[in-house]
Amino acid sequence: MCNKLIILFLVCAFTAVGTSSAAELHDPTRPDNAIVAPIGEPVARFVVSAIFVSDNRRVAIVNGKTVTTGDRIGSATVRAIDTHSVKLHYRNKIIHTRLELAKVRE
């Protein structure tokens, strides 16, 4: 009877040690120091896919929309169109968005 109690005690002791150390194990699928981004208004992305410049007119295609100086893209306003970039006024800042060149497949 005494041997059964000792065995039962040892089994319980080892089980308790195993569960307490399991709580300290590192999960390899989770990053060590994950930083959670604050939830807020999403950052606007402006993609210039084409710019057309002539003597009397400048036109750009931004986010699939044809725009000229003074036009609005969401809450941004087109301030200037250069040969390789579009200048936008967005949230009290001036943003220079360059023309994205298409990659040529060979």
Backbone as ProteinMPNN parsed JSONL, in Angstrom:
{"seq_chain_A": "MCNKLIILFLVCAFTAVGTSSAAELHDPTRPDNAIVAPIGEPVARFVVSAIFVSDNRRVAIVNGKTVTTGDRIGSATVRAIDTHSVKLHYRNKIIHTRLELAKVRE", "coords_chain_A": {"N_chain_A": [[0.817, -1.189, 0.0], [1.933, 1.211, 0.771], [3.881, 1.508, -1.164], [2.285, 1.925, -3.42], [1.175, 4.405, -2.825], [3.458, 6.005, -2.858], [4.241, 5.743, -5.528], [1.982, 6.855, -6.775], [2.188, 9.473, -5.774], [4.639, 10.262, -6.962], [3.968, 10.132, -9.691], [1.984, 12.114, -9.818], [3.539, 14.32, -9.08], [5.453, 14.498, -11.174], [3.735, 14.941, -13.308], [2.673, 17.432, -12.653], [4.996, 18.993, -12.83], [5.537, 18.754, -15.554], [3.324, 20.063, -16.738], [3.623, 22.667, -15.782], [6.027, 23.482, -16.941], [5.314, 23.338, -19.572], [3.762, 25.559, -19.983], [5.629, 27.529, -20.263], [6.795, 27.163, -22.688], [7.982, 28.18, -25.891], [6.177, 29.35, -28.648], [6.839, 28.5, -31.85], [5.594, 29.448, -34.126], [4.747, 31.986, -33.714], [5.714, 35.422, -33.774], [8.574, 36.76, -32.003], [8.629, 39.392, -30.82], [6.054, 40.761, -31.472], [4.579, 43.542, -32.994], [1.724, 45.328, -32.765], [-0.135, 47.014, -35.113], [-1.586, 50.236, -34.83], [-5.092, 50.707, -34.901], [-6.653, 52.557, -37.28], [-7.335, 55.169, -39.603], [-7.018, 53.954, -42.89], [-3.957, 54.025, -44.772], [-3.63, 56.016, -47.6], [-3.023, 55.019, -50.936], [-1.433, 56.011, -53.797], [-1.25, 55.455, -57.16], [0.484, 56.108, -59.993], [-0.071, 55.515, -63.261], [0.179, 56.424, -65.86], [1.32, 59.264, -67.738], [0.562, 62.091, -69.61], [1.862, 64.596, -71.56], [1.515, 67.631, -73.181], [1.855, 70.605, -75.246], [-0.198, 72.317, -74.396], [-1.591, 70.983, -72.423], [-1.757, 68.799, -69.578], [-2.078, 65.557, -68.471], [-2.839, 62.885, -66.27], [-2.954, 59.453, -65.242], [-4.163, 58.29, -62.385], [-4.506, 55.896, -59.967], [-6.175, 54.568, -61.738], [-7.863, 56.543, -62.659], [-8.481, 59.269, -64.805], [-6.899, 62.347, -64.562], [-6.446, 65.914, -64.161], [-4.646, 68.956, -63.364], [-5.84, 70.228, -60.321], [-7.977, 68.493, -60.076], [-9.695, 66.018, -58.031], [-8.763, 63.162, -56.125], [-10.245, 61.025, -54.321], [-9.707, 62.175, -51.126], [-7.575, 63.697, -51.831], [-5.896, 66.296, -53.671], [-4.946, 67.121, -56.962], [-2.038, 68.8, -57.542], [0.083, 69.364, -59.303], [1.354, 68.219, -62.461], [4.037, 66.582, -63.652], [6.627, 65.507, -65.969], [7.416, 62.973, -65.086], [6.166, 62.536, -62.663], [3.483, 63.039, -60.257], [2.154, 65.62, -58.348], [0.571, 65.724, -55.291], [-1.828, 67.082, -53.01], [-2.437, 66.104, -49.846], [-3.972, 65.512, -46.85], [-2.918, 67.864, -45.614], [-0.317, 67.76, -46.528], [2.258, 67.64, -49.036], [2.536, 65.338, -51.561], [4.718, 63.555, -53.576], [4.273, 61.565, -56.235], [5.676, 59.126, -58.098], [5.824, 58.065, -61.535], [5.016, 54.77, -62.156], [6.93, 52.402, -63.662], [6.283, 49.932, -66.069], [7.168, 46.51, -65.851], [9.067, 44.728, -68.147], [8.46, 41.694, -69.666], [10.474, 38.991, -70.652]], "CA_chain_A": [[0.0, 0.0, 0.0], [2.839, 2.355, 0.862], [4.521, 1.65, -2.481], [1.3, 2.5, -4.341], [1.069, 5.829, -2.514], [4.684, 6.656, -3.333], [4.154, 5.79, -6.999], [0.953, 7.837, -7.1], [2.764, 10.782, -5.482], [5.64, 10.571, -7.984], [3.265, 10.391, -10.957], [1.366, 13.442, -9.7], [4.598, 15.331, -9.048], [6.011, 14.656, -12.521], [2.697, 15.528, -14.155], [2.604, 18.859, -12.325], [6.198, 19.626, -13.373], [5.381, 18.791, -17.01], [2.366, 21.091, -17.154], [4.13, 24.012, -15.493], [7.05, 23.83, -17.924], [4.667, 23.485, -20.877], [3.272, 26.931, -20.091], [6.76, 28.39, -20.577], [7.326, 26.832, -24.009], [7.868, 29.21, -26.927], [5.462, 28.936, -29.848], [7.682, 28.919, -32.978], [4.818, 30.054, -35.206], [4.45, 33.373, -33.361], [6.924, 36.253, -33.702], [9.039, 37.025, -30.645], [8.176, 40.704, -30.354], [5.093, 41.252, -32.451], [4.077, 44.889, -32.757], [0.404, 45.457, -33.351], [-0.335, 48.346, -35.686], [-2.79, 50.869, -34.301], [-6.226, 50.728, -35.82], [-6.977, 53.938, -37.617], [-7.704, 55.359, -40.996], [-6.011, 53.326, -43.74], [-3.075, 54.915, -45.516], [-3.995, 56.07, -49.011], [-1.958, 54.674, -51.867], [-1.673, 56.628, -55.09], [-0.434, 54.807, -58.185], [0.47, 56.811, -61.278], [0.212, 54.52, -64.295], [0.497, 57.078, -67.138], [1.348, 60.729, -67.765], [0.557, 62.623, -70.97], [2.22, 66.009, -71.516], [1.57, 68.321, -74.474], [2.123, 72.035, -75.076], [-1.282, 73.034, -73.723], [-2.357, 70.149, -71.496], [-1.082, 67.716, -68.85], [-3.064, 64.602, -67.961], [-2.238, 61.699, -65.654], [-3.87, 58.418, -64.778], [-3.814, 57.964, -61.001], [-5.455, 54.902, -59.441], [-7.119, 54.218, -62.797], [-8.721, 57.682, -62.971], [-7.835, 60.33, -65.572], [-6.962, 63.594, -63.793], [-5.63, 67.067, -64.528], [-4.371, 69.802, -62.205], [-7.044, 70.708, -59.64], [-8.927, 67.396, -59.859], [-9.592, 65.328, -56.749], [-8.715, 61.701, -56.066], [-10.633, 60.83, -52.928], [-9.517, 63.417, -50.373], [-6.348, 64.346, -52.313], [-6.063, 67.209, -54.802], [-3.795, 67.15, -57.868], [-1.442, 70.138, -57.554], [0.908, 69.542, -60.501], [1.7, 67.013, -63.213], [5.323, 66.721, -64.326], [6.831, 64.444, -66.962], [7.603, 61.663, -64.453], [5.526, 62.438, -61.349], [2.293, 63.835, -59.97], [2.227, 66.219, -57.015], [-0.754, 65.71, -54.686], [-2.004, 67.666, -51.676], [-3.211, 65.109, -49.114], [-3.862, 65.672, -45.392], [-2.017, 68.998, -45.334], [1.047, 67.436, -46.96], [2.468, 67.493, -50.472], [3.053, 64.004, -51.868], [5.226, 63.384, -54.939], [4.078, 60.18, -56.634], [6.368, 58.917, -59.373], [5.246, 57.159, -62.519], [5.508, 53.404, -62.019], [7.246, 51.835, -64.965], [5.906, 48.526, -66.204], [8.282, 45.59, -66.052], [8.961, 44.034, -69.428], [8.772, 40.266, -69.581], [11.234, 38.504, -71.813]], "C_chain_A": [[0.862, 1.255, 0.0], [3.532, 2.605, -0.477], [3.571, 2.29, -3.488], [1.14, 4.0, -4.094], [2.291, 6.599, -3.003], [4.656, 6.799, -4.848], [3.124, 6.832, -7.431], [1.472, 9.26, -6.87], [3.769, 11.199, -6.552], [4.991, 10.894, -9.327], [2.633, 11.779, -10.924], [2.419, 14.549, -9.734], [5.177, 15.567, -10.436], [4.994, 15.265, -13.485], [2.601, 17.032, -13.904], [3.809, 19.606, -12.879], [6.074, 19.761, -14.884], [4.426, 19.87, -17.461], [2.87, 22.492, -16.859], [5.21, 24.417, -16.484], [6.452, 23.989, -19.316], [4.142, 24.902, -21.063], [4.386, 27.889, -20.49], [7.338, 28.118, -21.963], [7.051, 27.963, -24.992], [7.148, 28.626, -28.131], [6.261, 29.409, -31.059], [6.912, 29.569, -34.119], [4.459, 31.507, -34.921], [5.741, 34.181, -33.318], [7.279, 36.561, -32.25], [8.471, 38.325, -30.09], [7.231, 41.304, -31.383], [4.596, 42.63, -32.04], [2.749, 45.01, -33.489], [0.243, 46.883, -33.843], [-1.61, 48.956, -35.109], [-3.887, 50.894, -35.356], [-6.596, 52.184, -36.049], [-7.403, 54.006, -39.071], [-6.629, 54.746, -41.885], [-5.209, 54.364, -44.519], [-3.455, 54.855, -46.995], [-2.788, 55.732, -49.863], [-2.349, 55.25, -53.214], [-0.701, 56.024, -56.091], [-0.617, 55.564, -59.492], [0.856, 55.8, -62.346], [0.522, 55.137, -65.649], [0.474, 58.59, -66.958], [1.446, 61.163, -69.221], [0.801, 64.127, -70.884], [2.253, 66.541, -72.943], [1.813, 69.803, -74.195], [1.043, 72.739, -74.253], [-2.031, 72.212, -72.671], [-1.489, 69.075, -70.85], [-2.157, 66.85, -68.202], [-2.314, 63.419, -67.37], [-3.34, 60.701, -65.326], [-3.365, 57.975, -63.41], [-4.907, 57.06, -60.442], [-6.552, 54.583, -60.458], [-8.039, 55.351, -63.218], [-7.922, 58.741, -63.719], [-8.027, 61.658, -64.844], [-6.093, 64.666, -64.437], [-5.42, 67.894, -63.257], [-5.675, 70.359, -61.636], [-8.076, 69.627, -59.388], [-8.674, 66.731, -58.509], [-9.574, 63.816, -56.959], [-9.008, 61.353, -54.615], [-10.509, 62.147, -52.192], [-8.233, 64.144, -50.76], [-6.68, 65.23, -53.514], [-4.792, 67.209, -55.63], [-3.29, 68.588, -57.939], [-0.631, 70.39, -58.816], [1.147, 68.187, -61.149], [2.982, 67.314, -63.967], [5.492, 65.551, -65.288], [6.956, 63.055, -66.336], [6.902, 61.52, -63.108], [4.289, 63.323, -61.27], [2.422, 64.333, -58.534], [0.8, 66.332, -56.481], [-0.728, 66.427, -53.342], [-2.959, 66.729, -50.934], [-2.932, 65.259, -47.625], [-2.825, 66.726, -45.005], [-0.56, 68.698, -45.646], [1.077, 67.367, -48.478], [3.133, 66.145, -50.701], [3.49, 63.985, -53.326], [5.119, 61.899, -55.277], [4.668, 59.994, -58.018], [5.617, 57.919, -60.248], [5.859, 55.783, -62.341], [5.708, 52.816, -63.407], [6.881, 50.359, -64.98], [7.15, 47.68, -66.437], [8.039, 44.804, -67.336], [9.345, 42.58, -69.231], [9.501, 39.845, -70.835], [10.855, 37.09, -72.134]], "O_chain_A": [[0.559, 2.233, -0.683], [3.745, 3.749, -0.877], [3.991, 3.101, -4.314], [0.989, 4.776, -5.038], [2.167, 7.716, -3.504], [5.005, 7.85, -5.386], [3.375, 7.606, -8.355], [1.223, 10.15, -7.683], [3.763, 12.346, -7.001], [5.414, 11.82, -10.019], [2.734, 12.533, -11.892], [2.206, 15.594, -10.349], [5.373, 16.714, -10.836], [5.365, 16.025, -14.38], [2.463, 17.812, -14.846], [3.669, 20.735, -13.35], [6.467, 20.785, -15.441], [4.68, 20.535, -18.465], [2.576, 23.42, -17.613], [5.301, 25.593, -16.837], [7.013, 24.695, -20.153], [4.084, 25.394, -22.19], [4.103, 28.968, -21.01], [8.288, 28.788, -22.369], [6.011, 28.618, -24.927], [7.476, 27.528, -28.583], [6.356, 30.616, -31.283], [7.519, 30.183, -34.996], [3.923, 32.191, -35.793], [6.766, 33.671, -32.866], [6.409, 36.616, -31.382], [7.895, 38.341, -29.003], [7.585, 42.252, -32.083], [4.238, 42.855, -30.884], [2.679, 44.811, -34.702], [0.453, 47.84, -33.097], [-2.604, 48.254, -34.923], [-3.628, 51.08, -36.545], [-6.821, 52.938, -35.103], [-7.782, 53.002, -39.675], [-5.443, 54.988, -41.664], [-5.712, 55.431, -44.873], [-3.584, 53.773, -47.567], [-1.663, 56.117, -49.544], [-3.45, 55.013, -53.712], [0.514, 56.07, -55.901], [-1.722, 55.651, -60.028], [1.974, 55.285, -62.344], [1.073, 54.458, -66.515], [-0.278, 59.127, -66.145], [2.291, 60.677, -69.972], [0.052, 64.849, -70.226], [2.927, 65.983, -73.808], [1.96, 70.205, -73.041], [1.346, 73.66, -73.495], [-3.003, 72.694, -72.09], [-0.6, 68.512, -71.49], [-3.026, 67.344, -67.483], [-1.284, 62.999, -67.896], [-4.503, 61.067, -65.158], [-2.298, 57.373, -63.284], [-6.085, 57.417, -60.445], [-7.706, 54.356, -60.092], [-8.916, 55.144, -64.057], [-6.808, 59.077, -63.316], [-9.152, 62.055, -64.541], [-5.14, 64.37, -65.157], [-5.957, 67.563, -62.201], [-6.507, 70.893, -62.37], [-8.972, 69.818, -58.565], [-7.598, 66.859, -57.924], [-10.255, 63.272, -57.828], [-8.11, 61.385, -53.773], [-11.132, 63.135, -52.58], [-7.84, 65.102, -50.094], [-7.612, 64.955, -54.269], [-3.69, 67.288, -55.087], [-4.023, 69.488, -58.347], [-0.647, 71.499, -59.351], [1.144, 67.151, -60.485], [3.013, 68.199, -64.822], [4.606, 64.705, -65.408], [6.635, 62.06, -66.985], [7.03, 60.477, -62.466], [4.079, 64.219, -62.089], [2.754, 63.572, -57.624], [-0.067, 66.94, -57.109], [0.272, 66.383, -52.624], [-4.118, 66.57, -51.317], [-1.786, 65.146, -47.19], [-1.963, 66.482, -44.161], [0.336, 69.324, -45.079], [0.07, 67.079, -49.124], [4.169, 65.846, -50.107], [2.72, 64.356, -54.212], [5.799, 61.071, -54.67], [4.229, 60.615, -58.986], [4.884, 57.058, -59.763], [7.08, 55.636, -62.371], [4.78, 52.744, -64.212], [7.138, 49.632, -64.021], [8.072, 48.095, -67.139], [6.947, 44.286, -67.571], [10.412, 42.269, -68.7], [9.183, 40.288, -71.938], [11.388, 36.507, -73.078]]}, "name": "protein", "num_of_chains": 1, "seq": "MCNKLIILFLVCAFTAVGTSSAAELHDPTRPDNAIVAPIGEPVARFVVSAIFVSDNRRVAIVNGKTVTTGDRIGSATVRAIDTHSVKLHYRNKIIHTRLELAKVRE"}
